[in-house]
């Protein structure tokens, strides 16, 4: 029996390392799920489109619907870099035409999912880094989330870049060889492979070295410990500017949250909670009007 596509909502979480999708009905019941590669339109439009289409085809195949029949499906997507107007316009122009589309940053979708649409704060500690806060009036604020070249301080890409820079300095002879540089070279396959990696490198390639840094820190390598501590300082400072009070709930999400959130919590002097749900549920709440669409304080101020 053919599914009633008019009642479906395609919820997508697009991250810098991986993406996930959940096809739900309007009551929120999951009909299909899928995982894919990086989906950041601002740093790799073609890869983002490929990941999106993989998610879409898989979910539609699961419910037995032709993927060309998108005109009656609602899309709600929160993706890294999607808040940038140019990237968003190019991305939306290239994907199938949906009945209605709701777009937000992946951090905002995670913020909504974390608190169920209630005012709260969230630190995204993953491949990238962003701080979000939702106010009672429906406005939100985002800090960092600038992307891997100028921002994402303390995230997986940042950790990888610090490790690579240290390793290159060791190769040049301006810093001493240590366990971190040895681990990085072993991970990438030696100096020659590291040189190849630096040509056309993408954020997820740097982020793949984050476990190397954390592993070296756990082994007591001083350079890696210093990088880890600096990451915690960055994340703590970011949480601080969100001005989360004692009456508000602060959440942490992302692949590095379990590692860094306890230290950040100790430095802040208040608890950081586990999100109630994920970014895809946040997309669902936005699409069904149970939570506000993303309206940044800074953007509203510029308009007014």
VODOTOR-203145 format. One record per residue (C-alpha): residue number from 1; residue in one letter; x, y, z. Coordinates in pm, 1 decimal, m for minus. Layout:
BEGIN
<num NUM | residuo A | xx X | yy Y | zz Z>
...
// end
This chain:
BEGIN
<num 1 | residuo X | xx 0.0 | yy 0.0 | zz 0.0>
<num 2 | residuo X | xx 140.2 | yy 336.1 | zz m101.1>
<num 3 | residuo X | xx 226.8 | yy 575.2 | zz 183.5>
<num 4 | residuo X | xx 38.9 | yy 901.5 | zz 222.0>
<num 5 | residuo X | xx 328.7 | yy 1132.4 | zz 142.3>
<num 6 | residuo X | xx 122.4 | yy 1442.7 | zz 217.2>
<num 7 | residuo X | xx 142.4 | yy 1363.7 | zz 587.0>
<num 8 | residuo X | xx 520.5 | yy 1317.3 | zz 600.9>
<num 9 | residuo X | xx 793.9 | yy 1547.5 | zz 729.7>
<num 10 | residuo X | xx 1154.1 | yy 1490.5 | zz 622.1>
<num 11 | residuo X | xx 1374.4 | yy 1599.7 | zz 915.6>
<num 12 | residuo X | xx 1746.4 | yy 1634.9 | zz 839.8>
<num 13 | residuo X | xx 2043.0 | yy 1707.8 | zz 1064.4>
<num 14 | residuo X | xx 2342.1 | yy 1801.9 | zz 849.2>
<num 15 | residuo X | xx 2676.5 | yy 1810.1 | zz 1025.8>
<num 16 | residuo X | xx 3034.0 | yy 1869.3 | zz 922.8>
<num 17 | residuo X | xx 3127.2 | yy 1502.5 | zz 962.1>
<num 18 | residuo X | xx 2801.9 | yy 1312.9 | zz 915.2>
<num 19 | residuo X | xx 2433.7 | yy 1368.1 | zz 852.4>
<num 20 | residuo X | xx 2117.2 | yy 1199.2 | zz 971.4>
<num 21 | residuo X | xx 1757.0 | yy 1202.0 | zz 859.0>
<num 22 | residuo X | xx 1424.8 | yy 1092.5 | zz 1001.7>
<num 23 | residuo X | xx 1102.9 | yy 1067.4 | zz 806.0>
<num 24 | residuo X | xx 806.3 | yy 1116.0 | zz 1040.6>
<num 25 | residuo X | xx 433.2 | yy 1164.9 | zz 1014.9>
<num 26 | residuo X | xx 265.3 | yy 1471.5 | zz 1160.0>
<num 27 | residuo X | xx 213.8 | yy 1295.7 | zz 1492.4>
<num 28 | residuo X | xx 591.9 | yy 1250.1 | zz 1516.2>
<num 29 | residuo X | xx 594.6 | yy 875.8 | zz 1456.2>
<num 30 | residuo X | xx 913.8 | yy 763.0 | zz 1284.8>
<num 31 | residuo X | xx 861.5 | yy 602.9 | zz 945.6>
<num 32 | residuo X | xx 1223.8 | yy 580.5 | zz 829.5>
<num 33 | residuo X | xx 1576.5 | yy 681.9 | zz 931.4>
<num 34 | residuo X | xx 1909.2 | yy 712.0 | zz 751.0>
<num 35 | residuo X | xx 2268.8 | yy 824.3 | zz 803.7>
<num 36 | residuo X | xx 2510.7 | yy 976.2 | zz 554.7>
<num 37 | residuo X | xx 2825.6 | yy 1177.2 | zz 504.7>
<num 38 | residuo X | xx 2904.0 | yy 1545.5 | zz 563.7>
<num 39 | residuo X | xx 2626.8 | yy 1791.2 | zz 484.2>
<num 40 | residuo X | xx 2767.6 | yy 2143.0 | zz 516.5>
<num 41 | residuo X | xx 2662.8 | yy 2346.8 | zz 210.6>
<num 42 | residuo X | xx 2899.1 | yy 2631.3 | zz 296.5>
<num 43 | residuo X | xx 3218.8 | yy 2420.2 | zz 287.3>
<num 44 | residuo X | xx 3126.5 | yy 2152.8 | zz 33.2>
<num 45 | residuo X | xx 2807.4 | yy 2207.4 | zz m162.9>
<num 46 | residuo X | xx 2844.2 | yy 1903.2 | zz m388.9>
<num 47 | residuo X | xx 2912.8 | yy 1671.1 | zz m96.3>
<num 48 | residuo X | xx 2624.1 | yy 1820.6 | zz 98.5>
<num 49 | residuo X | xx 2388.3 | yy 1763.1 | zz m193.0>
<num 50 | residuo X | xx 2510.8 | yy 1407.0 | zz m238.8>
<num 51 | residuo X | xx 2461.9 | yy 1332.2 | zz 131.6>
<num 52 | residuo X | xx 2114.8 | yy 1486.0 | zz 130.1>
<num 53 | residuo X | xx 2001.2 | yy 1290.0 | zz m172.5>
<num 54 | residuo X | xx 2133.9 | yy 966.7 | zz m22.8>
<num 55 | residuo X | xx 1930.3 | yy 1029.0 | zz 292.5>
<num 56 | residuo X | xx 1622.0 | yy 1120.9 | zz 91.1>
<num 57 | residuo X | xx 1632.7 | yy 818.9 | zz m139.6>
<num 58 | residuo X | xx 1693.3 | yy 579.0 | zz 148.0>
<num 59 | residuo X | xx 1403.6 | yy 709.7 | zz 355.4>
<num 60 | residuo X | xx 1162.5 | yy 712.5 | zz 64.1>
<num 61 | residuo X | xx 1264.8 | yy 361.8 | zz m36.9>
<num 62 | residuo X | xx 1195.8 | yy 244.9 | zz 318.1>
<num 63 | residuo X | xx 835.0 | yy 365.4 | zz 301.4>
<num 64 | residuo X | xx 792.7 | yy 250.9 | zz m57.6>
<num 65 | residuo X | xx 751.7 | yy 592.8 | zz m217.9>
<num 66 | residuo X | xx 910.2 | yy 717.3 | zz m539.9>
<num 67 | residuo X | xx 1180.8 | yy 972.8 | zz m441.1>
<num 68 | residuo X | xx 1059.4 | yy 1196.3 | zz m724.1>
<num 69 | residuo X | xx 735.2 | yy 1249.3 | zz m531.8>
<num 70 | residuo X | xx 857.9 | yy 1525.4 | zz m301.1>
<num 71 | residuo X | xx 597.1 | yy 1792.0 | zz m375.9>
<num 72 | residuo X | xx 370.1 | yy 1675.5 | zz m93.2>
<num 73 | residuo X | xx 644.4 | yy 1623.9 | zz 168.3>
<num 74 | residuo X | xx 751.6 | yy 1894.2 | zz 414.0>
<num 75 | residuo X | xx 1126.7 | yy 1944.1 | zz 454.0>
<num 76 | residuo X | xx 1275.8 | yy 2066.7 | zz 780.4>
<num 77 | residuo X | xx 1655.3 | yy 2078.9 | zz 779.2>
<num 78 | residuo X | xx 1911.4 | yy 2206.9 | zz 1022.5>
<num 79 | residuo X | xx 2254.7 | yy 2200.1 | zz 861.4>
<num 80 | residuo X | xx 2597.3 | yy 2339.4 | zz 930.4>
<num 81 | residuo X | xx 2652.9 | yy 2658.9 | zz 734.7>
<num 82 | residuo X | xx 2292.9 | yy 2671.9 | zz 614.0>
<num 83 | residuo X | xx 2234.2 | yy 3004.6 | zz 789.6>
<num 84 | residuo X | xx 2461.9 | yy 3166.3 | zz 528.9>
<num 85 | residuo X | xx 2227.1 | yy 3312.6 | zz 263.0>
<num 86 | residuo X | xx 2434.4 | yy 3221.3 | zz m42.3>
<num 87 | residuo X | xx 2495.4 | yy 2863.8 | zz 67.9>
<num 88 | residuo X | xx 2129.4 | yy 2821.8 | zz 162.7>
<num 89 | residuo X | xx 2002.7 | yy 2955.4 | zz m170.1>
<num 90 | residuo X | xx 2230.5 | yy 2730.2 | zz m375.8>
<num 91 | residuo X | xx 2142.9 | yy 2427.3 | zz m167.4>
<num 92 | residuo X | xx 1765.8 | yy 2476.3 | zz m182.7>
<num 93 | residuo X | xx 1780.4 | yy 2541.6 | zz m556.9>
<num 94 | residuo X | xx 1955.7 | yy 2209.6 | zz m617.4>
<num 95 | residuo X | xx 1743.8 | yy 1972.6 | zz m406.7>
<num 96 | residuo X | xx 1395.9 | yy 1841.7 | zz m496.3>
<num 97 | residuo X | xx 1101.3 | yy 2078.6 | zz m460.5>
<num 98 | residuo X | xx 912.5 | yy 2017.5 | zz m137.5>
<num 99 | residuo X | xx 567.3 | yy 2131.5 | zz m30.8>
<num 100 | residuo X | xx 727.7 | yy 2357.8 | zz 227.9>
<num 101 | residuo X | xx 1082.3 | yy 2401.1 | zz 352.4>
<num 102 | residuo X | xx 1204.9 | yy 2507.8 | zz 695.7>
<num 103 | residuo X | xx 1576.0 | yy 2580.8 | zz 727.2>
<num 104 | residuo X | xx 1798.7 | yy 2653.2 | zz 1024.8>
<num 105 | residuo X | xx 2150.7 | yy 2599.3 | zz 1143.3>
<num 106 | residuo X | xx 2224.2 | yy 2254.9 | zz 1282.6>
<num 107 | residuo X | xx 2297.1 | yy 2414.5 | zz 1618.8>
<num 108 | residuo X | xx 1957.1 | yy 2580.5 | zz 1637.5>
<num 109 | residuo X | xx 1780.8 | yy 2256.4 | zz 1546.7>
<num 110 | residuo X | xx 1979.2 | yy 2085.1 | zz 1822.3>
<num 111 | residuo X | xx 1885.6 | yy 2366.7 | zz 2063.2>
<num 112 | residuo X | xx 1516.5 | yy 2313.2 | zz 1994.8>
<num 113 | residuo X | xx 1549.1 | yy 1938.4 | zz 2027.1>
<num 114 | residuo X | xx 1750.3 | yy 1967.2 | zz 2348.4>
<num 115 | residuo X | xx 1490.3 | yy 2169.2 | zz 2534.9>
<num 116 | residuo X | xx 1178.0 | yy 2057.7 | zz 2353.7>
<num 117 | residuo X | xx 1128.8 | yy 2410.1 | zz 2221.6>
<num 118 | residuo X | xx 1157.4 | yy 2572.4 | zz 2565.0>
<num 119 | residuo X | xx 1397.9 | yy 2863.8 | zz 2635.0>
<num 120 | residuo X | xx 1739.3 | yy 2717.9 | zz 2718.2>
<num 121 | residuo X | xx 2105.5 | yy 2722.1 | zz 2622.0>
<num 122 | residuo X | xx 2313.2 | yy 2476.2 | zz 2423.2>
<num 123 | residuo X | xx 2681.0 | yy 2427.8 | zz 2346.2>
<num 124 | residuo X | xx 2751.6 | yy 2218.2 | zz 2038.7>
<num 125 | residuo X | xx 3080.3 | yy 2034.5 | zz 2094.6>
<num 126 | residuo X | xx 3143.3 | yy 1838.3 | zz 1778.6>
<num 127 | residuo X | xx 3330.2 | yy 1873.4 | zz 1452.3>
<num 128 | residuo X | xx 3239.5 | yy 2240.4 | zz 1483.1>
<num 129 | residuo X | xx 3143.8 | yy 2448.6 | zz 1783.8>
<num 130 | residuo X | xx 2854.5 | yy 2685.7 | zz 1842.6>
<num 131 | residuo X | xx 2671.9 | yy 2830.6 | zz 2139.0>
<num 132 | residuo X | xx 2297.5 | yy 2890.8 | zz 2119.0>
<num 133 | residuo X | xx 2037.9 | yy 3038.5 | zz 2347.8>
<num 134 | residuo X | xx 1662.1 | yy 3063.8 | zz 2296.0>
<num 135 | residuo X | xx 1480.9 | yy 3347.3 | zz 2474.7>
<num 136 | residuo X | xx 1116.2 | yy 3343.6 | zz 2586.4>
<num 137 | residuo X | xx 1024.0 | yy 3589.6 | zz 2308.4>
<num 138 | residuo X | xx 1129.6 | yy 3341.0 | zz 2040.4>
<num 139 | residuo X | xx 1452.6 | yy 3518.0 | zz 1948.3>
<num 140 | residuo X | xx 1779.3 | yy 3332.1 | zz 1970.0>
<num 141 | residuo X | xx 2147.5 | yy 3411.5 | zz 1982.2>
<num 142 | residuo X | xx 2433.1 | yy 3219.6 | zz 1823.8>
<num 143 | residuo X | xx 2797.5 | yy 3255.5 | zz 1914.3>
<num 144 | residuo X | xx 3085.8 | yy 3099.9 | zz 1723.4>
<num 145 | residuo X | xx 2973.2 | yy 2863.3 | zz 1449.5>
<num 146 | residuo X | xx 3195.1 | yy 3072.9 | zz 1221.3>
<num 147 | residuo X | xx 3332.3 | yy 2769.4 | zz 1043.2>
<num 148 | residuo X | xx 3661.3 | yy 2587.6 | zz 1065.5>
<num 149 | residuo X | xx 3885.4 | yy 2857.3 | zz 917.1>
<num 150 | residuo X | xx 3806.6 | yy 3136.7 | zz 1161.4>
<num 151 | residuo X | xx 3605.2 | yy 2977.4 | zz 1440.6>
<num 152 | residuo X | xx 3480.9 | yy 2647.1 | zz 1584.5>
<num 153 | residuo X | xx 3721.5 | yy 2698.6 | zz 1874.1>
<num 154 | residuo X | xx 3764.4 | yy 2384.8 | zz 2080.9>
<num 155 | residuo X | xx 3590.6 | yy 2152.4 | zz 1834.5>
<num 156 | residuo X | xx 3710.8 | yy 1847.8 | zz 1648.7>
<num 157 | residuo X | xx 3843.9 | yy 2040.3 | zz 1348.3>
<num 158 | residuo X | xx 4023.7 | yy 2285.6 | zz 1578.2>
<num 159 | residuo X | xx 4187.9 | yy 1996.4 | zz 1766.9>
<num 160 | residuo X | xx 4301.0 | yy 1838.3 | zz 1440.7>
<num 161 | residuo X | xx 4444.3 | yy 2163.9 | zz 1306.7>
<num 162 | residuo X | xx 4641.0 | yy 2220.9 | zz 1627.7>
<num 163 | residuo X | xx 4781.9 | yy 1869.1 | zz 1603.3>
<num 164 | residuo X | xx 4878.1 | yy 1907.2 | zz 1237.2>
<num 165 | residuo X | xx 5046.9 | yy 2243.7 | zz 1297.4>
<num 166 | residuo X | xx 5245.4 | yy 2093.3 | zz 1583.4>
<num 167 | residuo X | xx 5348.1 | yy 1798.4 | zz 1366.0>
<num 168 | residuo X | xx 5457.6 | yy 2022.0 | zz 1078.9>
<num 169 | residuo X | xx 5665.3 | yy 2226.4 | zz 1322.6>
<num 170 | residuo X | xx 5828.7 | yy 1901.9 | zz 1438.8>
<num 171 | residuo X | xx 5904.5 | yy 1807.3 | zz 1078.4>
<num 172 | residuo X | xx 6058.2 | yy 2152.5 | zz 1027.2>
<num 173 | residuo X | xx 6271.4 | yy 2105.9 | zz 1338.3>
<num 174 | residuo X | xx 6136.9 | yy 2407.3 | zz 1527.1>
<num 175 | residuo X | xx 5961.8 | yy 2190.4 | zz 1787.9>
<num 176 | residuo X | xx 6072.4 | yy 1868.3 | zz 1950.2>
<num 177 | residuo X | xx 5934.3 | yy 1535.8 | zz 1838.4>
<num 178 | residuo X | xx 5692.6 | yy 1384.9 | zz 2087.3>
<num 179 | residuo X | xx 5413.5 | yy 1134.0 | zz 2122.7>
<num 180 | residuo X | xx 5158.0 | yy 1362.8 | zz 1959.3>
<num 181 | residuo X | xx 5356.7 | yy 1419.2 | zz 1641.6>
<num 182 | residuo X | xx 5438.5 | yy 1047.2 | zz 1624.6>
<num 183 | residuo X | xx 5069.4 | yy 959.4 | zz 1662.3>
<num 184 | residuo X | xx 4960.2 | yy 1207.2 | zz 1395.2>
<num 185 | residuo X | xx 5215.5 | yy 1076.3 | zz 1146.5>
<num 186 | residuo X | xx 5119.1 | yy 717.9 | zz 1222.7>
<num 187 | residuo X | xx 4751.6 | yy 805.1 | zz 1174.5>
<num 188 | residuo X | xx 4795.7 | yy 968.0 | zz 833.3>
<num 189 | residuo X | xx 5062.5 | yy 729.9 | zz 704.2>
<num 190 | residuo X | xx 5382.3 | yy 933.7 | zz 741.1>
<num 191 | residuo X | xx 5517.3 | yy 1276.3 | zz 635.1>
<num 192 | residuo X | xx 5456.1 | yy 1219.9 | zz 264.3>
<num 193 | residuo X | xx 5089.6 | yy 1133.5 | zz 323.2>
<num 194 | residuo X | xx 5053.0 | yy 1432.7 | zz 552.4>
<num 195 | residuo X | xx 5172.7 | yy 1653.9 | zz 269.1>
<num 196 | residuo X | xx 4914.6 | yy 1498.7 | zz 36.8>
<num 197 | residuo X | xx 4645.3 | yy 1546.2 | zz 299.5>
<num 198 | residuo X | xx 4719.6 | yy 1918.2 | zz 318.6>
<num 199 | residuo X | xx 4629.6 | yy 1957.4 | zz m48.8>
<num 200 | residuo X | xx 4256.2 | yy 2014.5 | zz m76.7>
<num 201 | residuo X | xx 4196.2 | yy 1920.1 | zz 285.6>
<num 202 | residuo X | xx 3838.4 | yy 1925.7 | zz 414.5>
<num 203 | residuo X | xx 3719.0 | yy 1994.4 | zz 771.2>
<num 204 | residuo X | xx 3627.8 | yy 1632.7 | zz 840.3>
<num 205 | residuo X | xx 3984.3 | yy 1523.0 | zz 760.7>
<num 206 | residuo X | xx 4113.7 | yy 1747.3 | zz 1039.2>
<num 207 | residuo X | xx 3833.3 | yy 1636.0 | zz 1271.5>
<num 208 | residuo X | xx 3939.3 | yy 1273.7 | zz 1220.0>
<num 209 | residuo X | xx 4257.9 | yy 1359.3 | zz 1412.9>
<num 210 | residuo X | xx 4068.8 | yy 1474.1 | zz 1724.2>
<num 211 | residuo X | xx 4078.5 | yy 1122.8 | zz 1879.3>
<num 212 | residuo X | xx 4454.1 | yy 1120.6 | zz 1820.8>
<num 213 | residuo X | xx 4493.5 | yy 1439.1 | zz 2025.9>
<num 214 | residuo X | xx 4268.2 | yy 1314.9 | zz 2304.1>
<num 215 | residuo X | xx 4442.5 | yy 978.4 | zz 2308.8>
<num 216 | residuo X | xx 4782.4 | yy 1144.4 | zz 2337.6>
<num 217 | residuo X | xx 4651.8 | yy 1365.0 | zz 2619.3>
<num 218 | residuo X | xx 4529.1 | yy 1056.3 | zz 2804.2>
<num 219 | residuo X | xx 4879.7 | yy 912.7 | zz 2770.9>
<num 220 | residuo X | xx 5025.8 | yy 1219.0 | zz 2941.8>
<num 221 | residuo X | xx 5178.1 | yy 1385.8 | zz 2633.8>
<num 222 | residuo X | xx 5222.4 | yy 1747.8 | zz 2743.5>
<num 223 | residuo X | xx 5155.8 | yy 1906.3 | zz 2402.8>
<num 224 | residuo X | xx 4828.1 | yy 1717.9 | zz 2369.1>
<num 225 | residuo X | xx 4728.5 | yy 1799.0 | zz 2727.4>
<num 226 | residuo X | xx 4783.7 | yy 2169.3 | zz 2656.8>
<num 227 | residuo X | xx 4566.7 | yy 2151.5 | zz 2344.0>
<num 228 | residuo X | xx 4291.6 | yy 1972.9 | zz 2538.0>
<num 229 | residuo X | xx 4302.1 | yy 2231.6 | zz 2815.0>
<num 230 | residuo X | xx 4284.9 | yy 2517.0 | zz 2566.3>
<num 231 | residuo X | xx 3978.5 | yy 2354.9 | zz 2406.3>
<num 232 | residuo X | xx 3806.7 | yy 2343.9 | zz 2745.8>
<num 233 | residuo X | xx 3891.4 | yy 2710.7 | zz 2801.0>
<num 234 | residuo X | xx 3739.3 | yy 2805.3 | zz 2465.3>
<num 235 | residuo X | xx 3420.9 | yy 2608.7 | zz 2534.3>
<num 236 | residuo X | xx 3387.6 | yy 2752.7 | zz 2883.8>
<num 237 | residuo X | xx 3425.0 | yy 3106.5 | zz 2753.7>
<num 238 | residuo X | xx 3163.3 | yy 3039.8 | zz 2487.6>
<num 239 | residuo X | xx 2919.6 | yy 2907.2 | zz 2745.6>
<num 240 | residuo X | xx 2987.8 | yy 3211.4 | zz 2959.9>
<num 241 | residuo X | xx 2881.3 | yy 3465.6 | zz 2697.0>
<num 242 | residuo X | xx 2541.9 | yy 3293.5 | zz 2665.4>
<num 243 | residuo X | xx 2471.6 | yy 3415.7 | zz 3019.5>
<num 244 | residuo X | xx 2280.1 | yy 3106.2 | zz 3125.9>
<num 245 | residuo X | xx 2129.9 | yy 3179.7 | zz 3468.1>
<num 246 | residuo X | xx 2044.4 | yy 2944.7 | zz 3753.3>
<num 247 | residuo X | xx 1681.6 | yy 2934.0 | zz 3637.8>
<num 248 | residuo X | xx 1776.2 | yy 2827.5 | zz 3284.4>
<num 249 | residuo X | xx 1884.9 | yy 2486.2 | zz 3162.1>
<num 250 | residuo X | xx 2208.6 | yy 2447.1 | zz 2971.5>
<num 251 | residuo X | xx 2266.5 | yy 2148.8 | zz 2744.8>
<num 252 | residuo X | xx 2563.0 | yy 2007.6 | zz 2554.5>
<num 253 | residuo X | xx 2557.7 | yy 1795.4 | zz 2242.5>
<num 254 | residuo X | xx 2799.4 | yy 1671.2 | zz 1978.6>
<num 255 | residuo X | xx 3065.0 | yy 1403.1 | zz 1955.5>
<num 256 | residuo X | xx 3290.7 | yy 1574.5 | zz 2210.2>
<num 257 | residuo X | xx 3020.4 | yy 1659.9 | zz 2465.1>
<num 258 | residuo X | xx 3077.1 | yy 1351.4 | zz 2681.3>
<num 259 | residuo X | xx 3448.2 | yy 1436.1 | zz 2695.4>
<num 260 | residuo X | xx 3441.0 | yy 1810.8 | zz 2751.8>
<num 261 | residuo X | xx 3104.5 | yy 1889.6 | zz 2915.5>
<num 262 | residuo X | xx 3203.3 | yy 1771.0 | zz 3266.7>
<num 263 | residuo X | xx 3509.2 | yy 1998.3 | zz 3269.8>
<num 264 | residuo X | xx 3313.5 | yy 2293.2 | zz 3131.1>
<num 265 | residuo X | xx 3040.9 | yy 2231.9 | zz 3388.9>
<num 266 | residuo X | xx 3294.3 | yy 2235.8 | zz 3672.7>
<num 267 | residuo X | xx 3443.5 | yy 2562.3 | zz 3551.9>
<num 268 | residuo X | xx 3104.4 | yy 2727.4 | zz 3512.4>
<num 269 | residuo X | xx 2982.5 | yy 2610.6 | zz 3849.9>
<num 270 | residuo X | xx 2651.3 | yy 2473.3 | zz 3726.1>
<num 271 | residuo X | xx 2523.6 | yy 2154.0 | zz 3566.2>
<num 272 | residuo X | xx 2512.0 | yy 2090.1 | zz 3193.5>
<num 273 | residuo X | xx 2223.3 | yy 1860.4 | zz 3112.9>
<num 274 | residuo X | xx 2181.5 | yy 1586.2 | zz 2856.5>
<num 275 | residuo X | xx 1949.2 | yy 1696.8 | zz 2572.7>
<num 276 | residuo X | xx 1588.9 | yy 1577.8 | zz 2589.4>
<num 277 | residuo X | xx 1600.7 | yy 1485.9 | zz 2221.5>
<num 278 | residuo X | xx 1805.9 | yy 1539.5 | zz 1905.7>
<num 279 | residuo X | xx 1825.6 | yy 1792.8 | zz 1625.0>
<num 280 | residuo X | xx 1590.9 | yy 1593.7 | zz 1402.0>
<num 281 | residuo X | xx 1320.8 | yy 1618.5 | zz 1666.6>
<num 282 | residuo X | xx 1399.6 | yy 1989.2 | zz 1679.1>
<num 283 | residuo X | xx 1336.2 | yy 2004.8 | zz 1304.0>
<num 284 | residuo X | xx 1002.5 | yy 1831.2 | zz 1358.5>
<num 285 | residuo X | xx 900.5 | yy 2079.6 | zz 1630.3>
<num 286 | residuo X | xx 987.9 | yy 2372.2 | zz 1401.2>
<num 287 | residuo X | xx 798.8 | yy 2227.8 | zz 1103.6>
<num 288 | residuo X | xx 483.6 | yy 2165.1 | zz 1306.8>
<num 289 | residuo X | xx 485.5 | yy 2506.5 | zz 1473.9>
<num 290 | residuo X | xx 558.5 | yy 2367.5 | zz 1818.8>
<num 291 | residuo X | xx 879.5 | yy 2573.6 | zz 1827.9>
<num 292 | residuo X | xx 978.8 | yy 2901.6 | zz 1661.7>
<num 293 | residuo X | xx 1177.7 | yy 2918.4 | zz 1340.6>
<num 294 | residuo X | xx 1529.8 | yy 3051.0 | zz 1384.1>
<num 295 | residuo X | xx 1533.6 | yy 3429.2 | zz 1435.0>
<num 296 | residuo X | xx 1873.1 | yy 3553.9 | zz 1546.1>
<num 297 | residuo X | xx 1892.1 | yy 3858.2 | zz 1772.1>
<num 298 | residuo X | xx 2175.3 | yy 4004.0 | zz 1561.9>
<num 299 | residuo X | xx 1975.9 | yy 3970.6 | zz 1238.2>
<num 300 | residuo X | xx 1666.2 | yy 4132.9 | zz 1390.4>
<num 301 | residuo X | xx 1877.4 | yy 4421.3 | zz 1518.0>
<num 302 | residuo X | xx 2021.8 | yy 4477.9 | zz 1169.9>
<num 303 | residuo X | xx 1675.1 | yy 4484.5 | zz 1012.7>
<num 304 | residuo X | xx 1534.0 | yy 4725.8 | zz 1269.8>
// end
